[in-house]
Amino acid sequence: MSFTSHFSIPYTHAPSPLQTLDLHTPTTPPKSSKPSYTIIYIHGGAFRDPLITSQSLLPSLPFLFPPPNPNSNSNPKFNPDSSNANSGGKRVHNIKALASLNYRLTPYPHHPTHPSSSTANNNNDEEEGRNAKWPDQVRDTLAAMRWILLPSSSSLSSSSSRDQYHHLSATEGNEEDDDDDAVILVGHSVGATIAFAVALGLYSPHTTQNQDEHEDAFRLLLRRKIRAVVGVEGIYDFAALRDAHLEYRGIYEDFTSGAFGDENAGNWEKGDLVRVVREGGTMGEVEVVVLGQSRSDELVEWGQVEMMKEALREKGWRDGDEVVGIGKEVVVVELRGGHDEIWEKGEELAKCIKAAVERCVRRNLYGAR
């Protein structure tokens, strides 16, 4: 099954070059694939690396939309009980589309080949989207979700690009919450931080009260469409990350403070998602969390997964390895490879996406929700 790709589609009005998304859809959608899910992928790169972009999803696409096997049924039905449901050669027919996002980056003036300006509040950096602060990344993700899922509410709804992709929404202008319009958020490294922050509703309000009420209504609606969150080599506690990698202490402190602000002023707590969950943060309609991690990851330790899983278990989430389809599930998928190899080779990232789709389909078919 082949796929069709469209690149660098703006999702905001007057966007910076980084407020764009790539859209990948099956060239010939399967005849019967309900429920179907829109996958939204958020790349990593320490919030600031200009060389890691939305195109980092490309190596995974052949594992999600492989070419047809001439010796197999051209339109096999999805069998959630099949041991082959997660195999690399099987196309997941319940994926409606994959959107891979770019988002505004934090400054990186000492990048070896593509430095941002070293001047604070530089206009060029602002125009290029490289002067962001948390939670700008969360807001950008929500803006992209709104472009995809709520076209009638988007300021770009009358543009040619919006008209071209309006089929992603079940019905133009229909804002009902159902699994024809459901989303699976996927993030690698700090992309996982952003994905969980979106699901947890961790964004700062705009400046005026009218804007707050208007925007928060759409943000709540968008959050209700998220069925699963997938963290791949994710970072959920930045202080713990730094303390587990003392050889990278300076680098980790630099990029973390660049995103959140000074640690001594308590700003790193904005990215401490383990604390947020333990203090009662909820993820709305999210029913499946997949935590993918490699023990060979040289940059993010296995302990990040253990902390997030334990925090969710403390709040009543069930271990998906022990029980399937009952209550909210957290599933750990052990991966192979280094930190960036997970997306560079594609198969391991695709494995996590497939695991989430499989769980969501199973729950939908068996009425577990």
N, C-alpha and C positions, 0 to 999 in steps of 0.2 A: 504494500500500500504506500503510494507516494504521498508527498505533502507539498503544499504551496506556501511560500514564504513572502512576506512583505516587510520591508525594513524601514526603520527610522520614521515611524508614524508619530507625529506630535499628539500628545494627549492633554495639553493645556493650551489656553489662549496665549499667544506671544511667548512660546516656550524658549528656554535656553536649549542649546544643542543636546543637552543631556536629558531633557524631559520628553523622551520618545520611547516607543516600544516597537518590538518586532512581533509579528503575528504569524503563527504557523498553524495551518489547518489541513486536515486530510483532503487530498485532491478529490477523492470520491468518497463522501461520507457513507458509512455502512447503513444498510436499510433499517436495521433494528439494533439500537444501541442505548436504550434508556435504562437507567438514568445516565446522563452524560454530564461531564464536568469540564469547566474551563480551568486550565492550569495556569497560574500566574507565577512566573519565576523571577527571583530577585538575586542578582549576582553578588558576590563578595568583593573583597579588595580593600579591607581595612577602612571603609568609608571614603577612600581617597585615591585609590590607584586608577589612573585614567586608562590603563591598558587592559583592565578586566571590565568587560562591557556586557551588554545584552547578548552578544554573539557567543558568549561562553556556554550558552545552552545548545549550540549547534551540534557538538559531538554526540549529544544524547538523542537527537531526533531519529537517527536510523534504528535505534533500539526501541523507540516508541512507535515509529511508523516504518517498520521494515518493508522491503519489497515483497510482493506476494510469493509464496511458495507454490510452484506449479503442481506439486504433488499433494496439496492440501485443499480443503474447501475454501473457496474464495471469500466466503463470508461466514466464518465459524462463529457460533454463538459463544458468548462469554460464559465460562463455567467457574464460578467463584470457589468451587470446591476442588477444582483441578489442581494437581501438584505442579502443572505447567503454567499456571496463571501468571507466574512471575518470571518465566523464562525469557532470556534475552531475545529469542527469535519470534516471539508472539507479539503481534500488535495488540494494543489495548484499545478495543473498540468503543470504550466508554469515555474517550477523550474527545470533546468537541473541538477544542482549540488549545494551543499553548501561546501565551503572551509572555515575552521576556522583556523586562523593563530596564531602561536606563533611569538614573535618578541623579539629582545634584550631589556633588562630591564636596568633601571638606578640603581645605587648602593642603597642598603638598609641595611646598616651595623647594624642597631638596630632592625631588624625584630625579633619578639620574639622567633621564632622557626627555621627560615631558613635565618639567616643573611648573607649578602655578606661581603666581606672583608672590613675592615675599612681603609686599605691602598690604597691610590690613585694609579690608574694605575696598580693595582695588576694583575699579569699574570693569576692567577686562575679565577678572575672575568672576564677577557677578554675572556678566553677560554670558560667559562660558559655562556657568553652573558649577564653579569650583570654589565657592565661598560659603558653602552650606554649614549649618549647625543643626544638631538634633533638636526637634524632630522633623526637619525638612524632608528627610528621606521617607518618613512615615506618611507625611502629607502627599508627597509625590506618588507613593504607591496607591493611596486612596484616590488621588486624581486619575490615575491610570485605570483603576477599577471602575470608577464612575464612567469614564469614557467607554469602557468595554460593555458594562452591564446596564447602565442607565442612560442610554443615548438621548432620550427626550429631555434629560436634565442638564446635558453637557452643553457648554458654550460652543462646542465644535459640532453640534448635532446636525447642522446643515451643510457641513463641509463635504467635499467629495470623498475624503478618506472615511469619514464617519458613515456616510451612506453606503460605502463599499463594504463595510464590516458590520452593518446593523443586524445581520443574521445571527450574530453571537448572542443577542438577546432573544429570548423565546418569542416575545411579541414587542414590537416597537412601542415604547411608552408603558409597557406593563411592568410594574414594580412589585408584583407579587413575589413572595419568597417561596420558591419551589426548587426541586432538584434539576429542572431543566435549565436553571440559571445559577446553579451552584458552583462554588469556587473551591479549588484546592490551592493554598498558598505554599510555595516552595522557596526556600532560601538557602544559599550556601554561605557559610562563615558568618560575616556580619549581615549578609542577606537573610540568614535565619533570625538574627536579632530583629531585623526590620519586620519580617513576617510575623513573628510572635507579638511584636509591639502593635502591629495593626490589629491582630486578633484580640489583643488585650485592651485596645482603645487608648493607647498611650500617645496622645497627640495634644499639643497645646492649642487652646482656642484662638481665634482671630481677635482683633482688637475691639470691634464694635459688637454690641449685644445682638443687633439684628443679624449680623453675619454669623455670630455664634449659633444662634438658634437654627438658622437656615442650613449652615454647613453641618452642624451636629446631627440634624435629622437625616441628611444624606449619608453621613458617615455611619450612623447607627444602622441604616438600611443596608449599606454595603457590608458591614460586619456580620449581619444576619445571614448573608449569603455564603459565608465561609463554612465549609463542612469539615475541612481537614487542614492542618498545618504540618509541613514537613521541614524539619531542620536538618541540614546536611553539614557535618563538621561545624556545627553552630556554636556561637558564643552567647552564653546566658548569664555569666558573671565575669566582668572584665577584671576586677581585682584578683579573683582566683586565677584567671588566665595568666595575668602578669606574674603572680607568685609561683605558678607552676613552671614558668619558663624564665628563670632569672637571667639566662644568657641573652634573652631578648628584652630585658626589662626596659631599657631606654626606648626601644622602638615601640613597645606596647603602650608605655605611658604617653608617648608622643601622639600616636594616632587616637588613643582613647580620649585624652584631654582635648585633642583637636576636634573631636566630635561632640563631647559632652561638657567640656569645661574642666576646671581645676578639681582634682580629686580632694584636696584638703577642704574645699568649700562644699563637699558632699555631692558634687555634680555627677560623679560616676554612678550614683544610685539610680540615675535615670535609665541606665542600661542594665541594671541588675534585675533581670527578669525572674530569676529564681526567688528573689525577695518579693517581687510583685505577686507572684503566684502564691507564695506562702502567706502573704498578708491579705489574701482574699481576692486577688485579681481574677476575673473570669473571662472566658472566651466565647460567650454567647452561644451560638448554634454549633460551634465546633464540637465534633463528636469523636474525631480520630486525631491523634498526634503521632507522627512518625519521627523518630530520632535516629538518623543515620550517622554512623561514626566509624572511622578506621582506627585501629590500635596503632597503625603505622603513621598516623598523622603527626608530623614533626612540629606543627604550629599550634594545634588545639588538642588539649589532652582529653582522654576518655572521661575524666572526671566531670566535664561539662554535661555530658549526657546523664551521668549518674545523679548529679545534683538536680537537673530539671525533672528527670523521671521521679525521683523521690519526692520533690515538691508537689508534683501532680498527684502522686499516690496518696500523699498526706491529705489532699483535698478531695479524695474519693474517686479518682480515676483508677480504672482497673488495668492490670497488666495484660496487654493484648496477647501475650504468649500463653497466658493461662486460660483466658476466656475470651470468646469472640462474640461481638454483637450484643453484649449486655452492658449497659451503662457506657460512659465515655472511656475510650481505650487509649493507652499510650503503648506504642510498639517501638522496640529498639531493633534496628537493622544493622548488623555488623558488616562493614565495608572493607575493601582492600585497596591500599594505595596511599600515597602521600596526600597532603592537604589539597593541592591543586590538581593532582592526578585524578581525583574523583570526578571533576568536571571535564578535564582535558581529554580523558579517554571516553567519557560519556556513559559507559555501561553502568557504573556504580550509581551515578546520579539518577539514571533511568530506573534502576532497581528500586530506589526510594519512592519515586513518583508512582511506579506500578503498585508498590505495596499500599500506598494511600488510596489509590483508585480501587484496588481490589477490596480493601476494607469497607470503603464507602458503598460500593456496589452491593456487597454482601449484606450490609446493614439495610440498604434500601429494599432489596429483594425479599429479605426475611422480616421486614418490619421492625427492625431493632431500634429505630429512632424513637 
